[in-house]
């Protein structure tokens, strides 16, 4: 979403129950995937691609219903480096 300069931007992101068995917990969809993608990202573009990949994988496997899939994009320079060092796995 993009707002005009000086205008207010309202974001309404849904929650979903993630996990399995006793580990099930309601979380924000965007923050759940954003946190999972962050360790391997080194730019905003890589972070966004990681988020999209995780969402797509969970959607294909049936773990995330279509009604909860967010459409995200970064406004600005996506090549901007993120703070910190990517985690090597």
PyMOL Python script that loads the backbone (N, CA, C, O; Angstrom):
from pymol import cmd

cmd.read_pdbstr("""\
ATOM      1  N   UNK A   1       0.844  -1.177   0.000  1.00  0.00           N
ATOM      2  CA  UNK A   1       0.000   0.000   0.000  1.00  0.00           C
ATOM      3  C   UNK A   1       0.884   1.232   0.000  1.00  0.00           C
ATOM      4  O   UNK A   1       1.976   1.236   0.568  1.00  0.00           O
ATOM      5  N   UNK A   2       0.401   2.257  -0.635  1.00  0.00           N
ATOM      6  CA  UNK A   2       1.150   3.501  -0.690  1.00  0.00           C
ATOM      7  C   UNK A   2       0.190   4.647  -0.428  1.00  0.00           C
ATOM      8  O   UNK A   2      -0.905   4.692  -0.989  1.00  0.00           O
ATOM      9  N   UNK A   3       0.601   5.566   0.421  1.00  0.00           N
ATOM     10  CA  UNK A   3      -0.231   6.727   0.748  1.00  0.00           C
ATOM     11  C   UNK A   3       0.402   7.972   0.156  1.00  0.00           C
ATOM     12  O   UNK A   3       1.618   8.028  -0.029  1.00  0.00           O
ATOM     13  N   UNK A   4      -0.411   8.961  -0.141  1.00  0.00           N
ATOM     14  CA  UNK A   4       0.083  10.246  -0.601  1.00  0.00           C
ATOM     15  C   UNK A   4       0.866  10.913   0.524  1.00  0.00           C
ATOM     16  O   UNK A   4       0.596  10.658   1.698  1.00  0.00           O
ATOM     17  N   UNK A   5       1.847  11.777   0.179  1.00  0.00           N
ATOM     18  CA  UNK A   5       2.600  12.468   1.235  1.00  0.00           C
ATOM     19  C   UNK A   5       1.669  13.200   2.196  1.00  0.00           C
ATOM     20  O   UNK A   5       0.779  13.938   1.772  1.00  0.00           O
ATOM     21  N   UNK A   6       1.880  12.990   3.488  1.00  0.00           N
ATOM     22  CA  UNK A   6       1.062  13.625   4.513  1.00  0.00           C
ATOM     23  C   UNK A   6      -0.218  12.870   4.843  1.00  0.00           C
ATOM     24  O   UNK A   6      -0.895  13.203   5.815  1.00  0.00           O
ATOM     25  N   UNK A   7      -0.562  11.858   4.050  1.00  0.00           N
ATOM     26  CA  UNK A   7      -1.776  11.084   4.312  1.00  0.00           C
ATOM     27  C   UNK A   7      -1.448   9.911   5.217  1.00  0.00           C
ATOM     28  O   UNK A   7      -0.305   9.457   5.279  1.00  0.00           O
ATOM     29  N   UNK A   8      -2.454   9.433   5.910  1.00  0.00           N
ATOM     30  CA  UNK A   8      -2.273   8.299   6.803  1.00  0.00           C
ATOM     31  C   UNK A   8      -2.394   6.992   6.039  1.00  0.00           C
ATOM     32  O   UNK A   8      -3.230   6.865   5.145  1.00  0.00           O
ATOM     33  N   UNK A   9      -1.578   6.042   6.384  1.00  0.00           N
ATOM     34  CA  UNK A   9      -1.624   4.721   5.770  1.00  0.00           C
ATOM     35  C   UNK A   9      -2.115   3.733   6.813  1.00  0.00           C
ATOM     36  O   UNK A   9      -1.573   3.659   7.916  1.00  0.00           O
ATOM     37  N   UNK A  10      -3.130   2.985   6.463  1.00  0.00           N
ATOM     38  CA  UNK A  10      -3.669   1.982   7.367  1.00  0.00           C
ATOM     39  C   UNK A  10      -3.405   0.608   6.778  1.00  0.00           C
ATOM     40  O   UNK A  10      -3.758   0.338   5.630  1.00  0.00           O
ATOM     41  N   UNK A  11      -2.801  -0.239   7.546  1.00  0.00           N
ATOM     42  CA  UNK A  11      -2.512  -1.596   7.106  1.00  0.00           C
ATOM     43  C   UNK A  11      -3.288  -2.560   7.998  1.00  0.00           C
ATOM     44  O   UNK A  11      -3.185  -2.508   9.223  1.00  0.00           O
ATOM     45  N   UNK A  12      -4.046  -3.416   7.383  1.00  0.00           N
ATOM     46  CA  UNK A  12      -4.790  -4.419   8.144  1.00  0.00           C
ATOM     47  C   UNK A  12      -4.302  -5.804   7.732  1.00  0.00           C
ATOM     48  O   UNK A  12      -4.727  -6.348   6.713  1.00  0.00           O
ATOM     49  N   UNK A  13      -3.431  -6.347   8.516  1.00  0.00           N
ATOM     50  CA  UNK A  13      -2.893  -7.683   8.240  1.00  0.00           C
ATOM     51  C   UNK A  13      -3.608  -8.682   9.131  1.00  0.00           C
ATOM     52  O   UNK A  13      -3.825  -8.436  10.317  1.00  0.00           O
ATOM     53  N   UNK A  14      -3.966  -9.796   8.551  1.00  0.00           N
ATOM     54  CA  UNK A  14      -4.700 -10.799   9.307  1.00  0.00           C
ATOM     55  C   UNK A  14      -3.813 -11.700  10.139  1.00  0.00           C
ATOM     56  O   UNK A  14      -2.598 -11.752   9.949  1.00  0.00           O
ATOM     57  N   UNK A  15      -4.430 -12.400  11.053  1.00  0.00           N
ATOM     58  CA  UNK A  15      -3.757 -13.403  11.869  1.00  0.00           C
ATOM     59  C   UNK A  15      -4.148 -14.781  11.373  1.00  0.00           C
ATOM     60  O   UNK A  15      -5.164 -14.957  10.701  1.00  0.00           O
ATOM     61  N   UNK A  16      -3.323 -15.750  11.717  1.00  0.00           N
ATOM     62  CA  UNK A  16      -3.607 -17.133  11.370  1.00  0.00           C
ATOM     63  C   UNK A  16      -2.972 -18.012  12.438  1.00  0.00           C
ATOM     64  O   UNK A  16      -2.022 -17.596  13.100  1.00  0.00           O
ATOM     65  N   UNK A  17      -3.485 -19.212  12.606  1.00  0.00           N
ATOM     66  CA  UNK A  17      -2.930 -20.143  13.592  1.00  0.00           C
ATOM     67  C   UNK A  17      -1.860 -20.980  12.904  1.00  0.00           C
ATOM     68  O   UNK A  17      -2.155 -21.752  11.991  1.00  0.00           O
ATOM     69  N   UNK A  18      -0.614 -20.823  13.349  1.00  0.00           N
ATOM     70  CA  UNK A  18       0.521 -21.548  12.785  1.00  0.00           C
ATOM     71  C   UNK A  18       0.997 -22.591  13.788  1.00  0.00           C
ATOM     72  O   UNK A  18       0.752 -22.475  14.989  1.00  0.00           O
ATOM     73  N   UNK A  19       1.675 -23.603  13.280  1.00  0.00           N
ATOM     74  CA  UNK A  19       2.245 -24.629  14.132  1.00  0.00           C
ATOM     75  C   UNK A  19       1.501 -25.933  14.024  1.00  0.00           C
ATOM     76  O   UNK A  19       0.547 -26.073  13.258  1.00  0.00           O
ATOM     77  N   UNK A  20       1.962 -26.888  14.812  1.00  0.00           N
ATOM     78  CA  UNK A  20       1.371 -28.216  14.789  1.00  0.00           C
ATOM     79  C   UNK A  20       1.244 -28.725  16.206  1.00  0.00           C
ATOM     80  O   UNK A  20       2.083 -28.427  17.056  1.00  0.00           O
ATOM     81  N   UNK A  21       0.208 -29.485  16.465  1.00  0.00           N
ATOM     82  CA  UNK A  21       0.007 -30.089  17.777  1.00  0.00           C
ATOM     83  C   UNK A  21      -0.078 -29.057  18.888  1.00  0.00           C
ATOM     84  O   UNK A  21      -0.844 -28.098  18.801  1.00  0.00           O
ATOM     85  N   UNK A  22       0.714 -29.258  19.933  1.00  0.00           N
ATOM     86  CA  UNK A  22       0.703 -28.334  21.077  1.00  0.00           C
ATOM     87  C   UNK A  22       1.370 -26.999  20.765  1.00  0.00           C
ATOM     88  O   UNK A  22       1.207 -26.035  21.513  1.00  0.00           O
ATOM     89  N   UNK A  23       2.124 -26.937  19.661  1.00  0.00           N
ATOM     90  CA  UNK A  23       2.829 -25.718  19.295  1.00  0.00           C
ATOM     91  C   UNK A  23       1.996 -24.735  18.495  1.00  0.00           C
ATOM     92  O   UNK A  23       2.523 -23.743  17.991  1.00  0.00           O
ATOM     93  N   UNK A  24       0.697 -24.997  18.370  1.00  0.00           N
ATOM     94  CA  UNK A  24      -0.155 -24.104  17.577  1.00  0.00           C
ATOM     95  C   UNK A  24      -0.348 -22.776  18.304  1.00  0.00           C
ATOM     96  O   UNK A  24      -0.629 -22.730  19.502  1.00  0.00           O
ATOM     97  N   UNK A  25      -0.186 -21.689  17.529  1.00  0.00           N
ATOM     98  CA  UNK A  25      -0.299 -20.365  18.119  1.00  0.00           C
ATOM     99  C   UNK A  25      -0.769 -19.383  17.052  1.00  0.00           C
ATOM    100  O   UNK A  25      -0.334 -19.451  15.902  1.00  0.00           O
ATOM    101  N   UNK A  26      -1.659 -18.469  17.438  1.00  0.00           N
ATOM    102  CA  UNK A  26      -2.117 -17.439  16.514  1.00  0.00           C
ATOM    103  C   UNK A  26      -1.049 -16.358  16.396  1.00  0.00           C
ATOM    104  O   UNK A  26      -0.536 -15.858  17.398  1.00  0.00           O
ATOM    105  N   UNK A  27      -0.722 -16.006  15.149  1.00  0.00           N
ATOM    106  CA  UNK A  27       0.300 -14.991  14.894  1.00  0.00           C
ATOM    107  C   UNK A  27      -0.128 -14.138  13.705  1.00  0.00           C
ATOM    108  O   UNK A  27      -0.988 -14.531  12.916  1.00  0.00           O
ATOM    109  N   UNK A  28       0.479 -12.982  13.597  1.00  0.00           N
ATOM    110  CA  UNK A  28       0.253 -12.140  12.426  1.00  0.00           C
ATOM    111  C   UNK A  28       0.895 -12.786  11.209  1.00  0.00           C
ATOM    112  O   UNK A  28       2.054 -13.200  11.266  1.00  0.00           O
ATOM    113  N   UNK A  29       0.158 -12.878  10.112  1.00  0.00           N
ATOM    114  CA  UNK A  29       0.663 -13.549   8.916  1.00  0.00           C
ATOM    115  C   UNK A  29       1.925 -12.863   8.395  1.00  0.00           C
ATOM    116  O   UNK A  29       2.925 -13.529   8.129  1.00  0.00           O
ATOM    117  N   UNK A  30       1.888 -11.547   8.250  1.00  0.00           N
ATOM    118  CA  UNK A  30       3.041 -10.837   7.701  1.00  0.00           C
ATOM    119  C   UNK A  30       4.252 -10.972   8.617  1.00  0.00           C
ATOM    120  O   UNK A  30       5.345 -11.284   8.145  1.00  0.00           O
ATOM    121  N   UNK A  31       4.081 -10.744   9.908  1.00  0.00           N
ATOM    122  CA  UNK A  31       5.225 -10.814  10.820  1.00  0.00           C
ATOM    123  C   UNK A  31       5.769 -12.235  10.938  1.00  0.00           C
ATOM    124  O   UNK A  31       6.976 -12.411  11.109  1.00  0.00           O
ATOM    125  N   UNK A  32       4.920 -13.242  10.851  1.00  0.00           N
ATOM    126  CA  UNK A  32       5.362 -14.634  10.916  1.00  0.00           C
ATOM    127  C   UNK A  32       6.328 -14.946   9.767  1.00  0.00           C
ATOM    128  O   UNK A  32       7.418 -15.472   9.993  1.00  0.00           O
ATOM    129  N   UNK A  33       5.928 -14.622   8.553  1.00  0.00           N
ATOM    130  CA  UNK A  33       6.780 -14.917   7.402  1.00  0.00           C
ATOM    131  C   UNK A  33       7.972 -13.971   7.318  1.00  0.00           C
ATOM    132  O   UNK A  33       9.057 -14.380   6.902  1.00  0.00           O
ATOM    133  N   UNK A  34       7.787 -12.723   7.704  1.00  0.00           N
ATOM    134  CA  UNK A  34       8.896 -11.758   7.690  1.00  0.00           C
ATOM    135  C   UNK A  34      10.007 -12.209   8.638  1.00  0.00           C
ATOM    136  O   UNK A  34      11.186 -12.124   8.293  1.00  0.00           O
ATOM    137  N   UNK A  35       9.646 -12.681   9.811  1.00  0.00           N
ATOM    138  CA  UNK A  35      10.639 -13.143  10.783  1.00  0.00           C
ATOM    139  C   UNK A  35      11.337 -14.408  10.292  1.00  0.00           C
ATOM    140  O   UNK A  35      12.541 -14.569  10.490  1.00  0.00           O
ATOM    141  N   UNK A  36      10.596 -15.293   9.661  1.00  0.00           N
ATOM    142  CA  UNK A  36      11.204 -16.535   9.160  1.00  0.00           C
ATOM    143  C   UNK A  36      12.166 -16.278   8.007  1.00  0.00           C
ATOM    144  O   UNK A  36      13.140 -17.014   7.849  1.00  0.00           O
ATOM    145  N   UNK A  37      11.914 -15.250   7.199  1.00  0.00           N
ATOM    146  CA  UNK A  37      12.756 -14.969   6.037  1.00  0.00           C
ATOM    147  C   UNK A  37      13.965 -14.104   6.378  1.00  0.00           C
ATOM    148  O   UNK A  37      14.938 -14.095   5.624  1.00  0.00           O
ATOM    149  N   UNK A  38      13.929 -13.389   7.478  1.00  0.00           N
ATOM    150  CA  UNK A  38      14.980 -12.429   7.821  1.00  0.00           C
ATOM    151  C   UNK A  38      16.381 -13.034   7.970  1.00  0.00           C
ATOM    152  O   UNK A  38      17.335 -12.420   7.492  1.00  0.00           O
ATOM    153  N   UNK A  39      16.562 -14.193   8.599  1.00  0.00           N
ATOM    154  CA  UNK A  39      17.921 -14.684   8.835  1.00  0.00           C
ATOM    155  C   UNK A  39      18.779 -14.858   7.581  1.00  0.00           C
ATOM    156  O   UNK A  39      20.002 -14.736   7.660  1.00  0.00           O
ATOM    157  N   UNK A  40      18.178 -15.135   6.443  1.00  0.00           N
ATOM    158  CA  UNK A  40      18.957 -15.382   5.234  1.00  0.00           C
ATOM    159  C   UNK A  40      18.999 -14.189   4.283  1.00  0.00           C
ATOM    160  O   UNK A  40      19.657 -14.264   3.244  1.00  0.00           O
ATOM    161  N   UNK A  41      18.324 -13.100   4.604  1.00  0.00           N
ATOM    162  CA  UNK A  41      18.233 -11.951   3.698  1.00  0.00           C
ATOM    163  C   UNK A  41      19.377 -10.969   3.917  1.00  0.00           C
ATOM    164  O   UNK A  41      19.821 -10.756   5.046  1.00  0.00           O
ATOM    165  N   UNK A  42      19.846 -10.378   2.832  1.00  0.00           N
ATOM    166  CA  UNK A  42      20.879  -9.355   2.941  1.00  0.00           C
ATOM    167  C   UNK A  42      20.430  -8.025   2.337  1.00  0.00           C
ATOM    168  O   UNK A  42      21.073  -6.999   2.561  1.00  0.00           O
ATOM    169  N   UNK A  43      19.321  -8.030   1.564  1.00  0.00           N
ATOM    170  CA  UNK A  43      18.718  -6.801   1.046  1.00  0.00           C
ATOM    171  C   UNK A  43      17.209  -6.905   1.222  1.00  0.00           C
ATOM    172  O   UNK A  43      16.675  -7.977   1.504  1.00  0.00           O
ATOM    173  N   UNK A  44      16.534  -5.775   1.052  1.00  0.00           N
ATOM    174  CA  UNK A  44      15.073  -5.804   1.129  1.00  0.00           C
ATOM    175  C   UNK A  44      14.500  -6.701   0.034  1.00  0.00           C
ATOM    176  O   UNK A  44      13.515  -7.405   0.257  1.00  0.00           O
ATOM    177  N   UNK A  45      15.114  -6.675  -1.142  1.00  0.00           N
ATOM    178  CA  UNK A  45      14.650  -7.512  -2.249  1.00  0.00           C
ATOM    179  C   UNK A  45      14.752  -8.993  -1.890  1.00  0.00           C
ATOM    180  O   UNK A  45      13.825  -9.762  -2.147  1.00  0.00           O
ATOM    181  N   UNK A  46      15.877  -9.393  -1.298  1.00  0.00           N
ATOM    182  CA  UNK A  46      16.058 -10.788  -0.888  1.00  0.00           C
ATOM    183  C   UNK A  46      15.086 -11.167   0.215  1.00  0.00           C
ATOM    184  O   UNK A  46      14.572 -12.285   0.240  1.00  0.00           O
ATOM    185  N   UNK A  47      14.834 -10.235   1.129  1.00  0.00           N
ATOM    186  CA  UNK A  47      13.895 -10.487   2.222  1.00  0.00           C
ATOM    187  C   UNK A  47      12.489 -10.692   1.680  1.00  0.00           C
ATOM    188  O   UNK A  47      11.792 -11.626   2.078  1.00  0.00           O
ATOM    189  N   UNK A  48      12.074  -9.816   0.768  1.00  0.00           N
ATOM    190  CA  UNK A  48      10.749  -9.932   0.166  1.00  0.00           C
ATOM    191  C   UNK A  48      10.612 -11.227  -0.627  1.00  0.00           C
ATOM    192  O   UNK A  48       9.571 -11.882  -0.577  1.00  0.00           O
ATOM    193  N   UNK A  49      11.666 -11.598  -1.362  1.00  0.00           N
ATOM    194  CA  UNK A  49      11.644 -12.854  -2.118  1.00  0.00           C
ATOM    195  C   UNK A  49      11.561 -14.050  -1.172  1.00  0.00           C
ATOM    196  O   UNK A  49      10.869 -15.025  -1.463  1.00  0.00           O
ATOM    197  N   UNK A  50      12.263 -13.978  -0.043  1.00  0.00           N
ATOM    198  CA  UNK A  50      12.192 -15.047   0.947  1.00  0.00           C
ATOM    199  C   UNK A  50      10.806 -15.187   1.546  1.00  0.00           C
ATOM    200  O   UNK A  50      10.302 -16.296   1.719  1.00  0.00           O
ATOM    201  N   UNK A  51      10.191 -14.052   1.862  1.00  0.00           N
ATOM    202  CA  UNK A  51       8.826 -14.062   2.394  1.00  0.00           C
ATOM    203  C   UNK A  51       7.887 -14.701   1.377  1.00  0.00           C
ATOM    204  O   UNK A  51       7.100 -15.584   1.718  1.00  0.00           O
ATOM    205  N   UNK A  52       7.976 -14.250   0.126  1.00  0.00           N
ATOM    206  CA  UNK A  52       7.104 -14.770  -0.932  1.00  0.00           C
ATOM    207  C   UNK A  52       7.297 -16.273  -1.125  1.00  0.00           C
ATOM    208  O   UNK A  52       6.330 -17.009  -1.320  1.00  0.00           O
ATOM    209  N   UNK A  53       8.553 -16.723  -1.071  1.00  0.00           N
ATOM    210  CA  UNK A  53       8.828 -18.152  -1.228  1.00  0.00           C
ATOM    211  C   UNK A  53       8.233 -18.993  -0.106  1.00  0.00           C
ATOM    212  O   UNK A  53       7.679 -20.065  -0.352  1.00  0.00           O
ATOM    213  N   UNK A  54       8.349 -18.506   1.119  1.00  0.00           N
ATOM    214  CA  UNK A  54       7.777 -19.234   2.267  1.00  0.00           C
ATOM    215  C   UNK A  54       6.249 -19.275   2.187  1.00  0.00           C
ATOM    216  O   UNK A  54       5.633 -20.306   2.458  1.00  0.00           O
ATOM    217  N   UNK A  55       5.648 -18.149   1.813  1.00  0.00           N
ATOM    218  CA  UNK A  55       4.192 -18.093   1.684  1.00  0.00           C
ATOM    219  C   UNK A  55       3.731 -19.051   0.589  1.00  0.00           C
ATOM    220  O   UNK A  55       2.774 -19.802   0.774  1.00  0.00           O
ATOM    221  N   UNK A  56       4.417 -19.019  -0.550  1.00  0.00           N
ATOM    222  CA  UNK A  56       4.051 -19.890  -1.670  1.00  0.00           C
ATOM    223  C   UNK A  56       4.170 -21.364  -1.291  1.00  0.00           C
ATOM    224  O   UNK A  56       3.295 -22.163  -1.624  1.00  0.00           O
ATOM    225  N   UNK A  57       5.234 -21.720  -0.604  1.00  0.00           N
ATOM    226  CA  UNK A  57       5.428 -23.115  -0.188  1.00  0.00           C
ATOM    227  C   UNK A  57       4.317 -23.566   0.756  1.00  0.00           C
ATOM    228  O   UNK A  57       3.787 -24.668   0.610  1.00  0.00           O
ATOM    229  N   UNK A  58       3.962 -22.719   1.722  1.00  0.00           N
ATOM    230  CA  UNK A  58       2.897 -23.085   2.659  1.00  0.00           C
ATOM    231  C   UNK A  58       1.537 -23.109   1.970  1.00  0.00           C
ATOM    232  O   UNK A  58       0.682 -23.922   2.320  1.00  0.00           O
ATOM    233  N   UNK A  59       1.328 -22.228   0.998  1.00  0.00           N
ATOM    234  CA  UNK A  59       0.064 -22.220   0.261  1.00  0.00           C
ATOM    235  C   UNK A  59      -0.068 -23.497  -0.574  1.00  0.00           C
ATOM    236  O   UNK A  59      -1.127 -24.124  -0.595  1.00  0.00           O
ATOM    237  N   UNK A  60       1.017 -23.876  -1.263  1.00  0.00           N
ATOM    238  CA  UNK A  60       0.990 -25.096  -2.088  1.00  0.00           C
ATOM    239  C   UNK A  60       0.743 -26.347  -1.256  1.00  0.00           C
ATOM    240  O   UNK A  60       0.071 -27.276  -1.703  1.00  0.00           O
ATOM    241  N   UNK A  61       1.295 -26.365  -0.034  1.00  0.00           N
ATOM    242  CA  UNK A  61       1.148 -27.552   0.809  1.00  0.00           C
ATOM    243  C   UNK A  61      -0.170 -27.565   1.579  1.00  0.00           C
ATOM    244  O   UNK A  61      -0.490 -28.550   2.245  1.00  0.00           O
ATOM    245  N   UNK A  62      -0.937 -26.472   1.491  1.00  0.00           N
ATOM    246  CA  UNK A  62      -2.222 -26.411   2.189  1.00  0.00           C
ATOM    247  C   UNK A  62      -2.135 -25.892   3.608  1.00  0.00           C
ATOM    248  O   UNK A  62      -3.134 -25.893   4.327  1.00  0.00           O
ATOM    249  N   UNK A  63      -0.948 -25.445   4.031  1.00  0.00           N
ATOM    250  CA  UNK A  63      -0.791 -24.935   5.396  1.00  0.00           C
ATOM    251  C   UNK A  63      -1.275 -23.495   5.550  1.00  0.00           C
ATOM    252  O   UNK A  63      -1.513 -23.038   6.668  1.00  0.00           O
ATOM    253  N   UNK A  64      -1.422 -22.774   4.430  1.00  0.00           N
ATOM    254  CA  UNK A  64      -1.887 -21.395   4.480  1.00  0.00           C
ATOM    255  C   UNK A  64      -2.979 -21.221   3.428  1.00  0.00           C
ATOM    256  O   UNK A  64      -2.715 -21.356   2.233  1.00  0.00           O
ATOM    257  N   UNK A  65      -4.210 -20.923   3.864  1.00  0.00           N
ATOM    258  CA  UNK A  65      -5.300 -20.766   2.893  1.00  0.00           C
ATOM    259  C   UNK A  65      -5.136 -19.495   2.053  1.00  0.00           C
ATOM    260  O   UNK A  65      -4.536 -18.516   2.497  1.00  0.00           O
ATOM    261  N   UNK A  66      -5.670 -19.529   0.857  1.00  0.00           N
ATOM    262  CA  UNK A  66      -5.586 -18.397  -0.073  1.00  0.00           C
ATOM    263  C   UNK A  66      -6.106 -17.107   0.554  1.00  0.00           C
ATOM    264  O   UNK A  66      -5.602 -16.026   0.250  1.00  0.00           O
ATOM    265  N   UNK A  67      -7.093 -17.209   1.415  1.00  0.00           N
ATOM    266  CA  UNK A  67      -7.683 -16.012   2.042  1.00  0.00           C
ATOM    267  C   UNK A  67      -6.718 -15.286   2.969  1.00  0.00           C
ATOM    268  O   UNK A  67      -6.966 -14.137   3.335  1.00  0.00           O
ATOM    269  N   UNK A  68      -5.631 -15.928   3.351  1.00  0.00           N
ATOM    270  CA  UNK A  68      -4.673 -15.321   4.284  1.00  0.00           C
ATOM    271  C   UNK A  68      -3.337 -14.961   3.623  1.00  0.00           C
ATOM    272  O   UNK A  68      -2.390 -14.578   4.310  1.00  0.00           O
ATOM    273  N   UNK A  69      -3.259 -15.082   2.305  1.00  0.00           N
ATOM    274  CA  UNK A  69      -2.008 -14.776   1.599  1.00  0.00           C
ATOM    275  C   UNK A  69      -1.868 -13.268   1.394  1.00  0.00           C
ATOM    276  O   UNK A  69      -2.687 -12.664   0.701  1.00  0.00           O
ATOM    277  N   UNK A  70      -0.848 -12.654   1.984  1.00  0.00           N
ATOM    278  CA  UNK A  70      -0.662 -11.209   1.795  1.00  0.00           C
ATOM    279  C   UNK A  70       0.029 -10.909   0.460  1.00  0.00           C
ATOM    280  O   UNK A  70       0.788 -11.729  -0.057  1.00  0.00           O
ATOM    281  N   UNK A  71      -0.244  -9.741  -0.078  1.00  0.00           N
ATOM    282  CA  UNK A  71       0.441  -9.251  -1.277  1.00  0.00           C
ATOM    283  C   UNK A  71       1.343  -8.108  -0.825  1.00  0.00           C
ATOM    284  O   UNK A  71       0.852  -7.036  -0.470  1.00  0.00           O
ATOM    285  N   UNK A  72       2.633  -8.324  -0.834  1.00  0.00           N
ATOM    286  CA  UNK A  72       3.573  -7.349  -0.290  1.00  0.00           C
ATOM    287  C   UNK A  72       4.487  -6.801  -1.371  1.00  0.00           C
ATOM    288  O   UNK A  72       4.814  -7.499  -2.331  1.00  0.00           O
ATOM    289  N   UNK A  73       4.899  -5.551  -1.215  1.00  0.00           N
ATOM    290  CA  UNK A  73       5.955  -4.977  -2.035  1.00  0.00           C
ATOM    291  C   UNK A  73       6.630  -3.862  -1.250  1.00  0.00           C
ATOM    292  O   UNK A  73       6.023  -3.226  -0.388  1.00  0.00           O
ATOM    293  N   UNK A  74       7.892  -3.643  -1.566  1.00  0.00           N
ATOM    294  CA  UNK A  74       8.673  -2.615  -0.880  1.00  0.00           C
ATOM    295  C   UNK A  74       8.647  -1.353  -1.728  1.00  0.00           C
ATOM    296  O   UNK A  74       8.861  -1.405  -2.939  1.00  0.00           O
ATOM    297  N   UNK A  75       8.384  -0.221  -1.091  1.00  0.00           N
ATOM    298  CA  UNK A  75       8.456   1.066  -1.767  1.00  0.00           C
ATOM    299  C   UNK A  75       9.852   1.613  -1.565  1.00  0.00           C
ATOM    300  O   UNK A  75      10.295   1.748  -0.425  1.00  0.00           O
ATOM    301  N   UNK A  76      10.545   1.926  -2.616  1.00  0.00           N
ATOM    302  CA  UNK A  76      11.905   2.443  -2.491  1.00  0.00           C
ATOM    303  C   UNK A  76      12.907   1.494  -3.103  1.00  0.00           C
ATOM    304  O   UNK A  76      12.539   0.591  -3.854  1.00  0.00           O
ATOM    305  N   UNK A  77      14.160   1.693  -2.788  1.00  0.00           N
ATOM    306  CA  UNK A  77      15.259   0.927  -3.356  1.00  0.00           C
ATOM    307  C   UNK A  77      15.355  -0.439  -2.698  1.00  0.00           C
ATOM    308  O   UNK A  77      15.735  -0.547  -1.533  1.00  0.00           O
ATOM    309  N   UNK A  78      15.013  -1.473  -3.438  1.00  0.00           N
ATOM    310  CA  UNK A  78      15.025  -2.829  -2.867  1.00  0.00           C
ATOM    311  C   UNK A  78      16.439  -3.393  -2.734  1.00  0.00           C
ATOM    312  O   UNK A  78      16.626  -4.435  -2.105  1.00  0.00           O
ATOM    313  N   UNK A  79      17.430  -2.729  -3.310  1.00  0.00           N
ATOM    314  CA  UNK A  79      18.814  -3.196  -3.184  1.00  0.00           C
ATOM    315  C   UNK A  79      19.480  -2.685  -1.907  1.00  0.00           C
ATOM    316  O   UNK A  79      20.640  -3.002  -1.642  1.00  0.00           O
ATOM    317  N   UNK A  80      18.748  -1.894  -1.115  1.00  0.00           N
ATOM    318  CA  UNK A  80      19.295  -1.379   0.134  1.00  0.00           C
ATOM    319  C   UNK A  80      19.663  -2.533   1.060  1.00  0.00           C
ATOM    320  O   UNK A  80      18.836  -3.410   1.308  1.00  0.00           O
ATOM    321  N   UNK A  81      20.893  -2.545   1.574  1.00  0.00           N
ATOM    322  CA  UNK A  81      21.291  -3.637   2.469  1.00  0.00           C
ATOM    323  C   UNK A  81      20.544  -3.586   3.805  1.00  0.00           C
ATOM    324  O   UNK A  81      20.239  -2.511   4.322  1.00  0.00           O
ATOM    325  N   UNK A  82      20.267  -4.740   4.334  1.00  0.00           N
ATOM    326  CA  UNK A  82      19.664  -4.839   5.663  1.00  0.00           C
ATOM    327  C   UNK A  82      20.775  -4.789   6.699  1.00  0.00           C
ATOM    328  O   UNK A  82      21.925  -5.109   6.398  1.00  0.00           O
ATOM    329  N   UNK A  83      20.437  -4.396   7.900  1.00  0.00           N
ATOM    330  CA  UNK A  83      21.400  -4.321   8.989  1.00  0.00           C
ATOM    331  C   UNK A  83      21.710  -5.738   9.469  1.00  0.00           C
ATOM    332  O   UNK A  83      20.804  -6.560   9.606  1.00  0.00           O
ATOM    333  N   UNK A  84      22.971  -6.022   9.721  1.00  0.00           N
ATOM    334  CA  UNK A  84      23.362  -7.322  10.248  1.00  0.00           C
ATOM    335  C   UNK A  84      23.970  -8.208   9.180  1.00  0.00           C
ATOM    336  O   UNK A  84      24.215  -7.768   8.057  1.00  0.00           O
ATOM    337  N   UNK A  85      24.206  -9.432   9.528  1.00  0.00           N
ATOM    338  CA  UNK A  85      24.839 -10.409   8.642  1.00  0.00           C
ATOM    339  C   UNK A  85      23.880 -11.576   8.461  1.00  0.00           C
ATOM    340  O   UNK A  85      23.353 -12.094   9.446  1.00  0.00           O
ATOM    341  N   UNK A  86      23.639 -12.011   7.201  1.00  0.00           N
ATOM    342  CA  UNK A  86      22.764 -13.179   6.989  1.00  0.00           C
ATOM    343  C   UNK A  86      23.282 -14.396   7.738  1.00  0.00           C
ATOM    344  O   UNK A  86      24.490 -14.568   7.900  1.00  0.00           O
ATOM    345  N   UNK A  87      22.372 -15.231   8.189  1.00  0.00           N
ATOM    346  CA  UNK A  87      22.726 -16.452   8.901  1.00  0.00           C
ATOM    347  C   UNK A  87      23.061 -17.531   7.892  1.00  0.00           C
ATOM    348  O   UNK A  87      22.259 -17.809   7.000  1.00  0.00           O
ATOM    349  N   UNK A  88      24.211 -18.136   8.010  1.00  0.00           N
ATOM    350  CA  UNK A  88      24.598 -19.250   7.124  1.00  0.00           C
ATOM    351  C   UNK A  88      23.953 -20.528   7.640  1.00  0.00           C
ATOM    352  O   UNK A  88      24.046 -20.858   8.823  1.00  0.00           O
ATOM    353  N   UNK A  89      23.310 -21.225   6.749  1.00  0.00           N
ATOM    354  CA  UNK A  89      22.659 -22.470   7.166  1.00  0.00           C
ATOM    355  C   UNK A  89      23.294 -23.654   6.502  1.00  0.00           C
ATOM    356  O   UNK A  89      22.877 -24.789   6.734  1.00  0.00           O
TER     357      UNK A  89
END
""", "prot")
cmd.dss("prot")
cmd.show_as("cartoon", "prot")
cmd.util.cbc("prot")
cmd.orient("prot")
